[in-house]
Each structure stands twice: as structure tokens, then as C-alpha cells.
Amino acid sequence: MLYADVIVDISHEKLDRSFQYLVPREMEDEIRVGMVAAIPFGNGNKERKGYVTGLSGEPKYDPAKIKSLRRLCSGEETTEARLVSLAAWMKERYGSTMAQALKTVLPVREKIRHKEKRLLYLRVSREQAEQEASRMEKSRCRARARVLRALLEKEPLDCTKAAKELGMTSSVLKPLLEQELVEIRQDEVYRIPAEEVSVPVEEHSVLSDAQKEALDEILAEWENSSARPVLLHGVTGSGKTQVYMKLIEKVISSGRQVIVLIPEIALTYQTVRRFTGWFGDKVSVLNSRMSPGERYDQFRRARQGGIQIMVGPRSALFTPFSRLGLIIVDEEHEPTYKSENSPRYHAREVAVRRGEMENARVVLGSATPSLEAYTKARQGEYLLVKLTERYRDRPLPEVSVVDLRKELKSGNRSVLSRKLQEAVQHRLERREQAMLFLNRRGYAGFVSCRSCGEVLKCPHCDVALSEHSNGKMICHYCGYERSSVKVCPVCGSPYIGGFKAGTQQIEAVLRREFPDAGILRMDYDTTRTRGSYEQILASFAAHEADILVGTQMIVKGHDFPDVTLVGIIAADLSLNEADYRCGERTFQLLTQAVGRSGRGKKTGEAVIQTYHPDHYSIQAAAHQDYERFYEEEMGYRILMDYPPAAHMLTVLAAGEDAALLGQGMEFIRKFAERICPDKRLHIIGPADAAVGKVNDIYRKVFRLKHEDGKLLLDMKDKIEKYIEINSGFRKLYIQYDME
């Protein structure tokens, strides 16, 4: 016997409520997850339609009480049905519950009311309205006449705006309504995000010969019925976005729709302005800074065909387009495309899967492709298209690598090397702009005692407290705060303080060294409020500041033609992360940062400050040499059996009881060893997570590595079932992370 789990009302906010039905034998070969099915529902067995979310051979209830499906609606595969199928794939691929997967792909399910406006319309002819307005002016009823004149000029009038701009009070409006000269209608309106407003029109740029070749190569691939995903590998400033535009033009001209993924909310400002300049009101945007009502309206516009292009970070991938034709994943290498919540999916993989399901093309773009994507391209699974030169033959920046060890020996204890100070001064004299980048936030990193080495940590989380300029030390995991200390709480030494390497510290140094320069800072602390990204970037683009200092968000994808200097304050910070990808992350970050310089007509320069000037990732980034970096990094991955040389499944567990957590992880490890005696399986851990305790919740991980990814997925399924039937795991929260 086969049973189907069916969600009856997919628009309801409680997506985890499904009902089980018996699948008639004649339907067993045809039914699949995501299908629309007709079912008996409620006391009267009224026929309803629902979505099949799971299939099982085991009944959850008394089989005698389980009703049967009536029929499969194979011709009614809706957009929601395809998204349900995608959720089912994500559940299997990433090891979440179906409820978690559904809440990811169908994110706007709150009960949000439609927004309405009170609009004023004329109820009489224009001639009669003109006559009435003249009569009112002669009778000194000027306010009423003003309303009629405004309606004659532009109809309808927003009642709220008319009250403010025309002085239309209730005493003015009431006689007009009573004489049936005007009427009020309630019209539904969409909440439009601020990013879509006041966008200048952008002229369609002429493609270079290299861009035309890349475009023709992609379009030739698209002629195949089984077209591969495309990896567009273009150096920084090569004009990948212009190629995207031409591809989008072709897709929307055929009546299909496009999703453009960007890695950061900070990129929304420039990206949406460019796309709206090309495609006008066909474009909309999604991001987490928008209100629930705005997000709800954008999904509704997409579902109803009101837009053709959706731009946004990871969640925009699940836009409910019914005729999806193209998914673009810009800067596909960025770690922000990986979800930290269950299901721990990667947007690149899910984009490829959705493209396969809906016969949509997929284009991945990057100047520094992920090793996973580049390996698939070299193996022929993706089509590799390259842009090796900057647009209009503009040269890449001149790059200098400064050894900070030598700076310290020569007596320079500033966060700015002498080379960088001179370069900044030179830009200020020439009225050009500079960007200074540091992968840190706050006034300082950690607070430590120089006498005994004590580091002040959060009492609830296994992380150091960050010192801020307001006299507070803050935990950036759980929000715990305490006042800054003057003496060490362990040894009493007065030699205690912060490691001065935060963005606020750099800003303070710049203001002291260059008092006449205009300086903006862009980091987590300055971009918490709505619209703060746009305000800072717009100010810098308008040349209201000479120097922009900030964290990673300032070096990803932005295009400022007057920036001719990029300074990287401490290139090695990302090299010290507890992550096998730290070399790759460092190369990508430095290459992207260097690429922000010299994107206009003026020659660019970049200064990389580092304590490890000979590290291969830093040297490769300085020379913008991706192939050199790829070969070195892949050698390391092959040696250590790390992806993409092998596959890796990470099991993450959390719980309030440290002893129970440790015991549970040991049981899972032993179970993994028992179900897979293959000597090629490598098991690492269990061990404490990178942050072993957050908000009084303990966390542990262990990892399984094997050359066969399907074997690891099979092991995940068996581990899930093992956990499900053992009650001892019920107090633990367990997630899975593939690769």
C-alpha cells in the first residue's frame, strides 16, 4: 500500500500541517511529489485540491480511517506545485524536514492584508466639472473649486495627498460627495520598495568584441534542448553585467521571466538602479530589509505576471514565476549563498535544480569562481565562458604587497603602512577617491591582557567580547553587554585593552592623518537602519566623501568610476579562520577588493597589507591569477580529501545538556562506522563547533568524507532514521550540511 501526505491549503501560514491519504493502486505508478491531487476533505467529504508533499509505505493512523485520493490533476501543475517538488528535493539533499523546506521555498505565508488607497474620481463630465469649479470660485468656495481643478488636471486623486497638498478637509469633501460631483473608491495598491523609486534611465551600452563572443557562445549552448548551466568567468570590470542584460532581453522578449541573484543586500542599491534603468517597471526587488507587506506584494506581483525580473539575495530564488526562463547567480562564489538554517542549502545548487525542473537556463558569474563550480566547468558539466580583459581595454590595477613585519621593525606602528598613507594622500591631492577594507567590525577586536594573556569572553558564548567606542564590550552572538575594564580581572594588571583593528579605529586614524578628507564608514553598525546602505553608497557615488572605509560589504560588486585606490588593511585575517576554505575565501576577497579600483577611465592602484606576503592566495590575488590559485588550492584539497576533490557531510548537533550532547554524537559516530565499514570513509570528530556555546546552548560537529556523494546521502538518510527511532535524541537539535 502507498500513502500520500497532502497539504490542503498551501496559502495558510501553518505549512507543517499535512493530511495522509491512501493512493489507489491505479495511481501508484503515476503519482509523484509536487503533484496536484483532488481529495475528500472535511465532514462532508467536499472535494478540495492539495499538493502531494511526501510518499510512504507506512500509514500514520489507523488504515481503516484513511481516505483515498480521488484523482490526480496532472494537467494542473501550478507554480506552487513545482516549488513543492523543489522543496521535496531540498529535503532529501540537505536533510531537513518537509515543513522546514516548504517554509524556505514558500516564505511569504503570513496573513497580510492587501494595502488599499482611497482615491477620488469625478462623477460628472469634464464640462460640468469645469462649470461647477467656475461657479464655486465666484461663490468664494475656493477649496472645493481647487479639488475639482486638480481632478480636471489629473484623475484620480489620492485622498491622503489631497488632504495635505490641497487642504481637502472633510468639510470641503462632504458637499462635493453630496452633490454627486465626485466619488471615493477603495483601490488596492502594491507596496513598492524604495529601491525602485527615482531610477535614472541607463543607455544600452555597446558590447565589446569579447562580450559579443561570450554572448554568442552562451546563446549557441542554449540552442541545445539539454543546455548546460553556464559559468561566466570574467575578470573584475570585464562587463559581465552587460552580458547578463543582453541575455535577459532575449528571455523576456519571448514572454518568459528572470531571477537575478546577488550575494549581498548592500549590492541591491546599484544593481536595481542598473536593471531598472534598462528594463523599467518590469523589475522588482526582494531583500530582508523590506517589510513583510512589501515582500508579500512583490511575490503577488510575480505570481500575477506584474513583473518579469526579480532581483535579490538568496530568497529571491523562490520567486513564484510561472514562466521562468533564466536564473542568473551573480558572484556565485560568495558564501552568503549558503543558508545557515535548515535546510542548509546552497543557492547555486538549488538554482541549477530549479532550472532543470522548469526548463530554465542558468548562468553563474564570477571573477573568482568557487572551486566547486570551476571544477564542474573543467569537467564539462558546466559550459565555461571567459572574459579575460576589462571592458574597453582598461588596465587592471597596479598592486603592491606590503610586508607588515618590516613596517613594525622600522618603527611604524600605525594600521596604515607608509605606502598606503602616501597613496591616500596622492588621491586626495588629485581629488580622486579611495576605499579601505578590513574584514572586522567595531572599534576593536578582542580585549586581552598583555601581562597574563587573559581574553575577556562572553559568559554565555564561547567567543571574545568586542570593545566599542561607547565604553561597552559586546558579544556579537547573543548580544550580552558589559562595561569596559581598566584592569585585568585575573592578574590585576593595568595593561589590558583591545586589539586595535576595527573599522572605527581605522576611521579614527584616517581623520587624524587626513583631517580635511571626507570619510564614510560602512559596516554592520552603520547599516542597521532601513535605507542606510543606499544612503552611504549614494553619498559616496555623489563624491560627498573622499574615502570609504568598511568591511566586506564595500568590496563586492560595487562600481565607482572615481575610485583609483583600494587599500586592504590586514589581508591575513581571513587566513586564520577555522575553515578549510580560508585560502579560497582570502583569494576571492582580495581579488574582488583589488577589482574595485580603476574601473573608470583613470588608472587604478591597490595596496595589500599582510604579515604573510608569500602565501599563494595573496600572491595569486595580487597578480589576478585565478588559474595559479586553482592549481595550488586543488592540490591541497586532493591531499586532504576536501570538496570538490571529495564529498563531505557535516552533522551539527546542539543541546542544553553538554553530557547528553557528547553522548549522542558518539552514538551517531559509532552508528556511521557500523553502517559503512568502507575504509575510504573518513570520520572527523565529534568535536566542539567553531563556537562551542551560544546563548547557553552547546554545539558539536563531526564530518564524514568520501569520494562518493551518493553514499554520504544514503548515510544521512540512515542516520536520520536512527535518530528518529531513538528517544534519547529528542532533546538535541540536529542539522546536516552537505559539502
N, C-alpha and C positions, 0 to 999 in steps of 0.2 A: 504494500500500500504506500502511496505517496501523498504527503500533506504539504499544503502551501500556506505560508504566512502572508497575510494580505493587509496592507494599510488601506483603510476605507476612505478617510478624508485627509488627503495629503496636505491641505491648506491649514490644518489645525496645528496649533503650536506644540502639542504633545505628540511628537513624531514617534516615540518609542512604543506607542500602543498599536499592536497589530493583532489580528484575529486569524485563527488557524481553520483551514477548510480542507476537506478531502478532495483530491484530484481524481476525477473519473478516469478509468483505465484508457479510454479512447483519447484522453488529453495528455497522457503521461509523456509521450514522445515529442509533443509539440511545445509544452509549457516551458518557460524559462523566466529567470528573474528579470523584473522590469516590465513584464507584460501587463496589459490592462485586462482585468477579468471581471465578468458580471457575477455577482454573489447575492445570495439571500441575506438580508440584514434586518435586525430588529424583530420585535414580537410579531409583526405582520408579515415577516419574510419579504418585505418590499425589495425589489431589485435595485442594487446600487453597483457602482463601478469602483474598483480599487486597484492597487498596484501590488504585484507579487514581489515580495522582498526577500523571500527565502523558501527553500525546498528541503524537506526532511522525510526520512522514512519512519520517524518516531512521532506518535501523537503526544501532544502536551496535556490533553484532557481525556476523559472517557470517550473512546471512539464512537460509542453509540450516540453521543451528544454533538458530534462534529458534523456540521452541514457540508454539503458538496458544492463545488463550483458549478455554476450553471453553464457558462460558456467562456471561451477566450475571445477577446475583442482584438484579433490580430491586425485588423485594419485601423486601429485607433492608438497606434504607438505615439504618444504625445511627447513633448519636450520633457515633461516631468518623468515619464516612463524611462526615457533614455538616461536621465540623471539618476534615477533609482538603480538602473543597471550599472552605471558608473560607480555608485556608492557600494553596490554589492562587490564589484571588482576591488575597490579600495579596502573593503572589509577583509577580503581574502589576502590581498597583497600586503597589507600593513598591520593586520592583526588587531582590529578594533571590533567593537560591537556594531551591529547594523544600525542601531539608534545613533551612535556617535558618527558613523559615516553619513547617515541621512542628514543629520544636523549640520554637517560640513557642506554637503553639496546643495542643500536647500536651506540656506542660512537665514532668510527673512521669513519668519513664521510667527512673529508676534502679532497680536491683534491690534493693528494700527489703523486708525480712522483715515479715510480719504480727506485731503485738505480741500476746503471749499472757499470761494470768494463770493462776496455779494457784489454783483455787477449791475449797473444802472443802464437801462435801454430806453430809447424813445418809443412811445406807443402811438404816436401820430406821425403824419407825413412831415417831411423836412420843411415844406412850405408853411404848414400850420405851426410848426415849432418856431419858425422864423417870425411869423406874425405874433405869436404869443410872447416871444422874447422882446420884440419891439414894444408891445403893449405894456409889459412889466417894467421896462426901462422908463417909459413915460409915467407910469404909476409909482415910480421910485421903489419898485420891488427888485432892486439891483441884484441881490444874492440869488434869487430864483432865475432871473434872466441870465446870470453868469453860468449857472448849471446848464441851462438849455443851450447857450452858446458853445459851451465846452462839448456837449453831446453832438452838436452840429459839426464841430471840428473833428471830433474823434469819438466813435462809439464802439464798444461800451465804455463806461467809466467805472473804475474800481472805487467802491463806496468809501473805503478806508482812505485812499489817496485824495478823493474829492473832499472829504471832511477836512483834511489837513491843508490842501492846496487851494481849495475854492471856498473854504469856510462854510461847507454844506452841513449845517446843523439839522436836527430833527424838525425844528420849526420851519426851516427852509424847504426840506424834502416833503413834509406831510402834505401841504397844499398841492404840490405837483402830482403826488400819488392820488389824492382825492379827485383832482380834475382829470385823472387818467391821461396825463400828458407823458408820464414816464412809468416804468415798472422795474421792479427789482427781481433778478433771477439769481439763484444759487448755482454757480458753475464750479465743477470740480477742476482743480489745477494741480499740476505737478510741483513738488518741492525741488527746485533746481539748485544743485551745489554751486557755491560761489565761484569755483574754478571755471565755470562755463560762461561767466559774465564778462563783458568788455574785452573780447579777444580780437586782436588785430588780424586782418586778413594777410596770409602769407602767400607770396607768389610761388608758383610751382617752379622749382629750380630745374635747371638743365642738368641731366646726368652726364657724368664724365664717361670716357670710353670704358674704364674699368667697371664702373657701376652698371653700364649697359650690358657688358659681358656677363656680369654676375646675375643681372635680371634675366637675360636670355637663358642662362644656364638653369635657373630655377624654373622658369616657365616651361622649358623643354622637359624637365623632370615631371612637372605637373600634367603633362600630356599623357603620362602613363596611368593606367587605371589603378595600379598599386604604387602610387608615388610615395617615395620615402620621405621621412622628415628631413629638413634641410638645416645644416649647421652653417650659418654665415659668419665666417671668421674674418673680421676686418680690424685693422689696427685702429687705435683711437683717432677719431677725426676723419675716418675714411668715408663717411657718409652712409652708414648702414640705414639710418632713419629714412633717407631719401629713397632707398631701395624698398624699404617697408611701404612707403607711401604709394609707390607705383604698383606694388603687389595688391595693396588694399583697394586701389582704384579699380583694378581688374576684377577683384572679387565682388565688390559692391555693385559694379556695373552689371553683373549677372544676377543681381537680386539676392545675393547671399550676405551673410553677416560676419563680423570680425571681432575677435577678442585680442587685445594688446595687453600683455602682462608686463609690468615694470616692477623692479625689486623694492623700491622704497617709496613711502608716501612723499618724501622730500622731492622726488622727481616728478610728482603729479603736476606741479605748477608749470614747469617748462614744457613737459610732454603734452599736456592737454592743450596748452596755448598753441603749440605747433600743429597738432592734429585738428583742432577746431579751425585754425587758420586755413587748412587745406579742405576740410570736409564740412565745415559749418555745423548746423544743428543735428547732423547725423551722428555726432559724437556725444557720449556721456561718460561719466567717471564714477568709480567706486573707490572708497577707502575707509579705513576705520575711524577717521576723524569726523565723518559725516554722521548726522543724527539718524536714528532708526527710521524716521519718516522719510528722509532723503534717500536712504538705501532702499527702502520699500518702494518708493516711487520709481527709482531707476530700474529695479527689477521688473516692475509693472510695465514701464515704457518698453523695455526689451521684449517682454512676453507679448505685448500687444503690437509690436512692429513699429514703435515710435522712433527707434534709433537703429543704426546699423553697425556702430562701432562702440565697443565698451573698453575703456582704458582703466587700468587699476592694478594694485598689487595682487597677491595670491588668490584672494577670494573672488576676484573678477572672473576667474577661470570657470566658475559655475553659473555664469550669466545664462538665463533660460532662453537663449536664441533658438528658434525653431528651424532656421535655415543656416546653420553655422557653416561657413566656408573656409575660414582661416583662423589659426591661433598663432600669434607671434609671442615668443618669450624673449624679451629683450634682456641683455646681460644675464643669460641663462646660468652663469656660474655662481650667481650670488647666493649666499647661504640663507637669505631671507625667504627663498622659495621653498625651504624645508619647514614644515609645520612642527611646532614643539608640542602640540596637543594631539591626542589620539583622535583619528588615525594620523600617525606621523608621516604623512605623505610628502612627496616631492612634486612640486607643480610641473616640473619638466616631464616627469614620467606620466603624470595624470593627463597632461596636455596631449601627449602622444597617444595615450589610450583613448581619450575623448575624440581625437581626430580620427582614429581607426573606426570608432563606433558610429560616427556621423559623416564619414567620408569627407572630412575637412582636412585641408592642408595644414602642416605645422612647420614653422620657421623658428629656429633658435638662433639668437645672435649674440656675439660677444667678441671683444678684443682679446680676452683671456679665457677661452673655453674651459669648462670643467674637464678634468681628466676622463670622467665617465663619457661625456658627450664626444670628446675628441677621439677617444678610443673607438667608439662605435662608428664614427665617421671614417677612421682609418681602416676599419674592418668592413666598410661598405654598407653597414646597417643604416647610416645616415648619408645623405649627399653632402660632401664638403665643398663649399664655395668660398673663395678667398678674395679679400680686398687688401692688397699688400701696401698700398700707398695712401696718404692722406688726400682728401678732396682738393682738387685744383693744385696738386703737387706741392702743397705746403709741407715744409720740412718738419720732422719730429723734433721735439725739444732737445737742446744740449743738456746732458745730465752729468752732474758732479756727485761723487760719493765721498762724504766727509767722514773720516775716522774720528769718532768722539773720544777715543782713548788718547789720541795725540792732542786733541783740544784741551783735555784735562791736564795732561803733562805740561802743556805750555802755559798753564795758569788760567785758562778760560773756563770758568765755572757756570757760565750762563747757559740757558736752554737753547740759545741761538749760537751757532758756530760763527766764527768771523766771516766765513764765506757767505753764509746766509744773511748776516747783518748787512754786508756790503751789497748783496744782490737786492735786498729790500730797499735800501737807500737809493740805489740806482733806479729802481722802478718809480719811487716817489718823485725823484727829480724829473723823470720823463713823463709823469702823470699817467703811468700805467698801473695795473692792478696786480695784487699778489694774493695767493691762497696758501695758508699754513695749516697743515693737517697733523692731528695727533689722535691716535685711537684710544683716547681716555676722556673722562668727563670729570667735572667737579674741580675744586681748587687744588686738590692733591689726591694722590692715590691712597696708599695706606699710611697709618700713623705708627711709627716704630721708635723704640728707644735705642740710641746709639751706644749706650753703655752695656745693656744686657741682651739686646736683640728682641725684647718683647714686642709683639704686634697686637694692637688692640682690635679685638674681634667682637662681632655681634653675639650676644648671649644665646640667641635663638637660631642662628645660622652659622655654618662653618665658613664664614668669609670675613675679611677685614673690613672695618668701618672706613668710610671715606670722609676726609675732613673738608668742610666747605668754609667759604669766607665769612659766613654769618655766625661763626663760633660754634657750629654744630658738627657732630660726627654722625653720619647717616649710613644705615645698611640699605644698599640698593636692591636687596632681595625681598625683605619683609617690611622695610620702612622704619625700623627701630631707630630712635634718635637719642643722643646724649650730648652733653656739653663737652667741648674740647678740654683736654687736660694739660696741665702745666708741668707736672712731674710724673715719672713712671710709677704706676700703681704696684709694680713688683719690687723694684730696687730703689725707688725714690729719687732717681737721677733727674736733673732738670733738662738733660739733653734728649728730649723727646719731641717729635714733630712729624710733619707729613713729608712724604716723598714728593717733592715739588715738580710734578709733571702733568698737571691738569690743564685743560683749556683755559680756565680762569687765570691760572698762573702765567700762561703764555700771553694772554691778553694784557695782563698787568705789566709784563716785561716789555711788550711792544709799545704800550702807552708811555712807559718811562723812556725807552730808547728813541721813539719817534713821536714826540708829543704833538706834532702838527698833523699827524695822519688820522684819517677817519677809519675806525676799526669796528667791525661787526663780529659777533661770536655766534656760532650755530652749533648747538649740541642739544642733548636731551633736556637740559634745564631751561634753555631759552626757546624751546619749541613745544612746550606743553599745552599752550593755549591754541584754540582754534584759529586758523589763519596765520599763525606765527611763521610757518615755513615760507608761505607766499610773501609775507611782508619782508622778511630778511632777504630772500632771493631777489625780490623786485627792487629793493633798495640798493643791493649790490649791482644788479644789472643796470640801474639808472645812474651808476657811478656816484652814489651818495656816500660811498666808503672806498678807501684805497686798499684795505686789507680785510680779508675774510678768514677768520681762524675757526677751526671746528674739528669735529670728529668725522667718522666715515661718511656721514651723510653729505658732506660738501664735495666729495671727490668721485661721486658715482653719477656719471651721465650728464652732468651739467655742462652747458656750453656758454662761456662768457668770452667774447672775442677780444676784450681788452686785458685779459689775464695773461701775462707773459712770464710769470714766475710762480712755481709751486715749490713750497718747502715742506719736507717731511721731517718732523722734529725727531722722532725716535722710531726708526724703521723696524727695529727688532722686537718691539713689544708683542706683536702677533706671533713671533717665532717662539715665544715662551709659553704658549697655550698648551694645555694638556689635550692635544688633539692631533691625530696622525695627519690631518690636512693642514697643519700650521705652515709648512713650507709653501703649499699651494695658495693658501689664503694670503700669505705675505707677498708672493709674486703678483697675484691678482690685484691686491690693494695698491701696491707700489706702481704697477703698470698703469692702472686706472688713474691714480693720482698724478703721475707724470703726464698722462694724456690730457689733463685739463689745461695745460699750458700751451700757448702759441696756436690756438685754434682759429684765430683771426688772421689778419694779413701780417701781423708782426711776429718776429721770431720768438720762440719760447725757450725757457730755461727751467730746469728742475734741480733742486739740491736735496740729496738724500743723506740724512744724518744717521749714523749707525755705529754700534760697537762691534759689529760683525761684517766688515766691508767685503770679506772674501766669500761669504755664504753664496751658494749657487743661485738661490732665489733672488737675492739682492742684485747680484751681477747680471743675471738674465733680465731682470726688470729694468736695470739701468740701460741695457742695450736693446730693450724692447724685443727680446729674442725668445719667442714662445717655444720654438722647436727645441732649442737648447735646454730650456727649463723642463719641457715634457720628457725628454730622454732621461735626464738626471732623476727627476721625480719618479718616473715609472720604474727605474731601476730599484729605487728604494721600496716602492710598493710591491714589486715582484719578490724582493728579498724577504719582506715582512708579511706577505700574503694579505695585503690590504687592498680594498677596492680601488680601481677596477681590475686589478690583477687577479683578485679572488672576490668572493662574496662574503658579506658579514652580516650576521643577525645579532642585534643587541637586545637583551632582555633587561628592562628597567623596572625596579620594584621600589615601592615606598610604603612606609607604615609608621605608626606612632611607637610601636614596641620594637626596639633595636634587636633584642634577642630573637623575637619571633621572625623578624625580617631576615636576619642572618641564617636562621634555621631553614626558613622557606627557600631561600636562594640555594642553599646547599642541597636540599632535596631536588630542586629543579636541575641542578648541575648533574647530580647522580642519575636522574631520570634521563637526561640528554645523553650521557655516556652509555646508558643501558640500551636505548633505542637506536643508537648509531655507533657501533664499535669500529667504524671506518677510521683507520689510523691517519687519514688525511684530514680528519676533522680536528681543528684546534679550538680548545676551550680556554678562554682567558677569564680569570676571576672565579667566583664573585669578589667584588671589591667595592669600597665606598665610591659613590659617584663623584664627579669633579667637585661638586659642592655636596658634601655628605649629609648636611642637615639644613633644611629650610623651614623656618616658622615652626620648629619643634617636630618636624616630620623627617625621619631618617630615610636615606636613599642609597640603594646599591645597584650595581650593574654587573652583568657578565656577558661575554661575547663569544659567538660561535663563528668560526671562519672555515670556509670550504670552497673549492673551485666550482661546485655545482650549486647554483642558486635555487633550483627546484628542490633539491634535497633539504636545504635550510627552510624553505617554505613549508615543506612536509613536516619537518621537525617542529616548526612553530605551531602548526595545527595540532600535533600530538601533545605538545606542551600545554596548549590552551585547554584541551580536553582533560588532561591530567589535573590541571589546576581547578577546573570546573567540578570534578567529582570528589575533590579533597577539601573538606570544610575548613581545614587549617589555614587555607589561603584567603578566606573571606575577609580578614582584617587587613589584607595587603592590596595595594593598588598596583597592577602590573600592566606595562605597556611594551610594545615591540617596535623596533626600529630597524628596518632593512637597509643595509648599506650605511 
